[in-house]
Amino acid sequence: HRLVGAGLRSGSRIEPWWADEGLKEVPDLVGLYEQRIRKQPGFPEYDNAFSKYVGDVRAWSDEARKAIDGGFPVPDMPAGPELLKAGSGAETGTYQAMIHPLVPYALRGFLWYQGESNSGEGMAYTLKQEALLAGWRKQFRAPDAPFLYVQLAPYFYNEGADKVIPQFWWAQQAFLKVPHSGMAVTNDIGNPKDIHPKEKMEVARRLYLWAMADTYGKKDLVRSGPLFKGYKVTEKGIEISFDHTGSGLSTRDGKAPTLFEIAGTDAQFQPAEAVISADGRTVLVSNPAVAKPDRVRFAWSQVAAPNLMNKEGLPAGAFYTHYPVDPSLGTNLLKGKTHKSSHPNTYGWDLGLTDGNWGTHAPTAYATDASDTFPKTVTVDLGSAQDLQAIVYGTPGIGATKTVAVSVSEGGKDFTEVGRNDFPAKKAGRAEARFAPVKVRYVRATFIANHAAQDDFGNTFAFLSEIEAYGPQR
């Protein structure tokens, strides 16, 4: 097959590559689709804004003519409303320019290498890539078209990104649940000082292996390195199992596996000894200093270059047994539940509070209005009283939200505070509140204090990336 439509656009986010149709195929992004569609021609919000702008331009034209005739300076032309602005960097902008013109062509599949500009978004990226592929498959009328992509290589972004990048790697790996997808791991061929690794041919070969095995049906071909499957706490430590072990686990330097860490429930990680099992299918992780091991993470650093691989020479992907969901928390009961704000946002930035994804920007993160009235609250209704034992909540790296308290109520009138946290400025934050199980129907977040303005949002919006409430495992 000939490579048709090879697009190259450096430094772009994933959103400009979307087709609108893809958003409505992903349940957690339907709200964003509906918000976008209201701002397109044929809908009152767009048509009213356009009509008003045309009137403003006509009035300006008359004033400009009078100024010219009178020898006076011409006034500035009125700026178009934000609603009408759609450059190549806006949602669907690049798709319209570079992908849609190719839609009549038949194709075999897609190759995708992107992510640096979205790397702070954690698991939200999985949904965004689902929307990307759903839209492309629909536009090209190719519902089973393969989608092969590259996991970002290790690179030093900044001090604050050391654990953020591994979370993004996991979001990329989580996309493998989508049928006819494949991912090339590159943590053995990166360069921490160069965001563009030079081993391009090896990256291409790893995509080729996925294509030959899954798309063209070549038998007995190992397409991937080891990927985390599960874990089991034993008397000797924690045993990790993998998919894609090929003919057995190994290391590229013949030494013990590196970059494994182990911790108890306190999540205070210590370097760990890692031993490959005799059958080459599992790794036993241990450290005598951790008396009651509870969790393991592997290659969990933005510059990690581990030595674990399968005997076919394909590297193992990073993982953390307790990310994105901590098994000890229980079941998240807030996902998809409705909420009510004391100070509703007027821009539609209220879609991302309980969608299961930790939004990093408006509108994927929740926000209140911009009034300077505090405290502000947002209350989530579970629909009925249920046992709760933990609340997890956090803020994005935008705005100036500082102090947030969380409280619970069975009847909706009297609330009991169960947690409070001061979040950092200009940095995403996450907090947990754990407590003895109690009957709860309403969960409330109260915005108490803020930092000085950090960015264009000022300091009167209050933001949350997500709020989750957990009950005992069902």
Secondary structure by P-SEA (a helix, b strand, c coil): cccccccccccccccccccaaaaaacccaaaaaaaaaaaccccaaaaaaaaaaaaaaaaaaaaaaaaaaaccccccccccccccccccccccccccccccccccccccbbbbbbccccccccaaaaaaaaaaaaaaaaaacccccbbbbbcccccccccccaaaaaaaaaaaaaccccccbbbbbcccccccccccccaaaaaaaaaaaaaaaccccccccccccccccccccccccbbbbbcccccbbbbcccccccccccccccccccbbbbbbcccccbbbbbbcccccccccccccccccccccccccbbbbbbbbccccccccccccccccccccccccccccccccccccccccccccbbbcccccccccbbbbbccbbbbbccccccccccccccbbbbbccccccbbbbcbbbbbbccbbbbbbbbccbbbbcbbbbbbcccccccccccccbbbbcbbbbbcccc
